[in-house]
Amino acid sequence: MGCPHCCAFCNQHSISGEAREDGVPSEAEVLEAVHTAAQASADYTELAFFGGSFTAIDRAYMLKLLAVAKACIASGMVDGIRISTRPDYINAEILEILKAHGVTAIELGAQSMIPSVLELANRGHTAEDVVQASKLIREYGFSLGLQMMVDLPGDTPEGAAQTAQQLAALKPDTVRIYPAITLKGTQMAAMYYGGEYLPMGLDKCVSLCAQLLLYFEDKGIRVIKLGLQDEPSLRKAYIAGAFHPAFRELCEGEIYYSSALHELEAIGSKATLCTIELARGETSKMIGQNRRNLERLASLGYRIKVVESRELKVREIRIKP
């Protein structure tokens, strides 16, 4: 709802898993959802309005939803409100309204900071819109989240790295990274079938997103989502692109693989059984999906076993010949 443009990649019903005839949740449904979620214990709970451009929907309807959300904060059922919107639908008036109703976090769908990529994606906003909206959100004291896509038409790994650098410079609290997925009924599907667009493939996209994950973490920025939520409707609409139900785990596994390979090459002890030590709970990532990482290392002549250590932190590894 509220989006003034139909982006080249967008088939929102498939992404959100929701396809209602009216497309409009009522205030009562929002309240019911909060009551249901409140049954689970959590230290901090947010009510989030996602799946469209929240600040671009009908103003009266937006205010009704915010009123319900504010009441949920007042009653102690939730601690804050998170919304997702477009960078060109942020201004001082909108931020005053959001602040008055208890909104605490705003995420912007930036997608890319490369002008040509934004144009091909039919985003309808500029990279400068992202910069100005982010600064304004910061000035008003909201938590800032930025969302980026990789592998859009016209994009490159270098372009994705440039987008990440520009987004990090805006000092967001959180980032979401989504691989572009080609879905039925989208402009991108027509481009794909017409030979105008070719996705990079799962392995290359995992490698790229692993690098982006490390980059943001090195900047102290939390990546709170990596990959799309697995939904039956998404699978039904899927045509091409780097979709995997455990995409983040693939990326984290790639990080461990690269680190292990670098250390093993430095040691140079092929055909000798080596022990890789890593933090507790990280073994599955080092082994990889379907033992992928162990098999790749074995194909290069490295024999390893994996053990966990209380001494090491997440992403740290130690190799003993």
Summary of the structure (lengths in Angstrom):
residues: 321
radius of gyration: 21.7
end to end distance: 57.5
largest distance: 69.0
contacts: 1022
relative contact order: 0.10
helix: 45%
strand: 20%
